[in-house]
Amino acid sequence: MQRSPSPPGVVFGTGAYLIWGMFPAFFGLLAFASATEIVAHRILWTLVVALIALAVAGRLREMLAIDARTWRLAAAASAAIAINWGTYVYGVNSGHVVECALGYFINPLVTVAFGVVLFRERLTRAQWVALGFGGLAVIVLTVDYGRPPLIALVLACSFATYGLVKKVIRLDALRGIAAEGVVAFPFALAFVIVLMSTGRSEFATTPAHTGLMLATGPVTLLPLLLFAVAAQRVPLSTMGILQYLTPALQMAWGVVIMHEPMPPSRWMGFALIWAGLAIFTADALRRTRRARRDAASAAPVEEVTAP
């Protein structure tokens, strides 16, 4: 029997970014609880689901092989993603979905800036121009909001930090998520116990609240696993374009569904961000195509000799 072909990697990548793009709809349902309680439960139930997945795959013993350095990196990643999750939930449930979307729009530019500051990376002229547009956009949006866009900046910086750690940690996606959860588990569990013992927890007040809190585990893990599969099958240039699907959907949710205000000055700030991202993406695609051509031209040509 002929096996049916597996779905292309772009399907998995699109699925991951679509789910992330719909997060405002899901986390908006959790507005009955504080951002800190939601994050604590998200840590707990994501860990539970990840450990179950490892157990089903027969890989649970692999957690015992993680060395001390990797655990320290997992702790750093866990702290960064906890800040990111808490800020995002707060932003969604306080009516700042558009600002949350802004954070993920500027995240690639923040990652490039981190490379310059932390690793002394040299940028192309196009990348410097893209960063300039991003910096100008932040200034415009600061004037528009009457304050710096702190939610967006914290989201972008925390996720860029998380990405930097994930680049050097020697764990696959599933074990990495589990390790991050193990590190954060004692703190999350202690916080939940304190809330429940003082009567301030929303977890068990109704079956709907309990179910929604439990759902944070699979809802968090599923797009991460889809992303991990896509990252192995899809070129980085394609993934770089797909990633803009998430903030675009989040922004649409904030403007169309939540009716958040978008005065002309705010549109101007977003337009500057999009211009910077367009330059950044075009430059990345151009350099990727050039690298492929150089690799193809440098490949040795085998001589064919007559038998």
Secondary structure, 3 states (H helix, E strand, C coil): CCCCCCCCHHHHHHHHHHHHHCHHHHHHCCCCCCHHHHHHHHHHHHHHHHHHHHHHCCCHHHHHHCCHHHHHHHHHHHHHHHHHHHHHHHHHHCCCHHHHHHHHHHHHHHHHHHHHHHHCCCCCHHHHHHHHHHHHHHHHHHHHHCCCCHHHHHHHHHHHHHHHHHHHCCCCHHHHHHHHHHHHHHHHHHHHHHHHHCCCCCCCCCHHHHHHHHHHHHHHHHHHHHHHHHHHHCCHHHHHHHCCHHHHHHHHHHHHHCCCCCCHHHHHHHHHHHHHHHHHHHHHHHHHHHHHHHHHHHCCCCCCCCC
